[in-house]
Amino acid sequence: MAKRAPSSPDLSATDFALQLKLHGFLHLRAEGRFADVRAKGCPRTDPILRGKRIDRQATLDALLRDRKARQDAAAAAEGLQIERERVAARIAPQALPAARAGLEGSAAIAQLADDFITITTRAEGASIPDLVRMGWRKSQIFEHADAARALAAERQNGVAA
């Protein structure tokens, strides 16, 4: 019976390259670091070295761990903002715009489309700060913007009711 060679806990170069692409990371050879192209600003992460070579599995794990930490921080910041808005609503409810943060699904798309139309009648286009001032959360804007933009265009062209 032939013995199998002990398998290495590290990824092969081909598997590592595929995993980088799959997860949205880019190896910046000039810097010797990896960039997260799915995150704003393409944050960089240094590779994990084993001697003089890159430990590919540990580096991939570090990249995913750093992305998760950034996502957790963003979620915590949004939670803090929601709490601030809740406190502000109790202190001065008339100071806050209509509640849009609670809208979901087709209701959110329809209201966002109406807001796009309203904003574009006053300015050249809707920006994220304008929509946030109206009571939208950034996560809602990014989730529903494409569908709402299409619905607003249909409404302005008289196609949709």
N, C-alpha and C positions, 0 to 999 in steps of 0.2 A: 504494500500500500504506500502510495507516494504521500509525502508530507507536504502540506501547503505552507507556503512562505508566510511568516507572520505579517498580518495586514497592518499597515501604518495607520495611526489614528489621524494623520493629516490628509487633507484632500490632495488629489492630483492637480497639476497645473490646469488641465482642461476643465475638471470639475469646478475648480476655484473660479476660473474665468466665467463659466456658465452661471455659477451662483452669484457672482458680482453683477452680471447682467440681469439675472432674474430679480434680484433685490434692489436694483437701481443704484449701484455703486460704480465708481470709475477709478481706475488706478492712474494716478498722476505720476508718471515715472520721473518727470523733471523735479518734482517736489519730494518724491519718495513716500507719498502719502496717498490716502484714499479719500474720495469725495462722495458725499451722499447727494446725488443729483435730484432726488425727490424732495429734498428739504430746501427751504428758502436760504439762499446764500451759499449753497453747496458746502456745508461744514466739512472740515477735514478731520481725518483720524489717522494717527500714526499706526504703522503695521506692528504686529507682535513678532518679535524676532526670537529664533531659537539658534543661538550662535550667530552666524552671519547670514542665515537664511530666514525667509519669512515663514512663520508658522501659519499656514493658510487657514486651517480650521479655527485657530485661536483669533486670527485677524478677522475672519468673517463673524465670529461670535462677538468680538468687540465692536465691529461696525453695527451689528444688529442691536447690541446693548446700548450703544450711544444713540441710535435712532429712537429706541424705546424711551430712553431718558429724556430726549428732547420732546417727544410726543407727550409724555407724562407732564413735563413742565408746562407745555402749551395748554394741556387740559386743565391743569391746576390754575394757570393764569386766567383761562376763560371762566372757570368756576369762581374765582375771586371777583372777576368782573361782573358776573351774574349776581353774586352776593352784594356787591357795591350798588348795582342797579336796584336790587330789592330794597336795600336800606334807603337809597335815595327816593324810591317810590313811596316809602312810608313817611319820609320827612317832607318831601315836596312832590306829591303825585302829579300836579299840573306841569311840573318841569320836564317830565318824561314824555316822549312821543307815544303814540298808540302801540299797544303790545303786539309786536310781531315776532318776538322771540319764541312764543309758544306755538306758532303755526307750524304745521307739518304737511308733507305731501302735496296734494293738488291745491289745497287752500294756500299754502306758502307760495307755490308757483304762481297762482293767480294774483295774489297780493303783490308779490315781487314784480310781476309783469306790469301791474298798475303803477307801482312806484317807479319803474323804469320809464314808463310813459310820462308820468308827472315830472320826474327830474329832467328828462330830455326836452320838455317844453320850456324849462327855465335855463338850461345849460346845454352844452354840446353832448354830454354823456353822463352816465351815472358812475360815480366812483365809490369805492368801498367806504371811505369815511362818510360820504353822504348817506349811504344806506345804513351804516352803523348808527348815525345820528337819528335816523328814522326808527330805530329800535331793532334792527336785524343783528343777529350774531354772525360773525365771520364764517363759521362753519355752515350756517344756513345759506349764506350767499354763495359760497363755493359749491355747495351741493346742488342748489336749484338755479344757478345763474343761466346756464345754457338753455334749459327748458323755458324759463321765464323770459329770456331774451327772444326766443322763437315765438312764444305766445304773444309777447308785446308787438313784435313785428307783424304777426297775423292780425292782431286787433287794429293796429294802425293802418294796415292795408285793407281793412274791411272784410277779411276772410273769416275770422272767428267772431262768435257772438259774445 
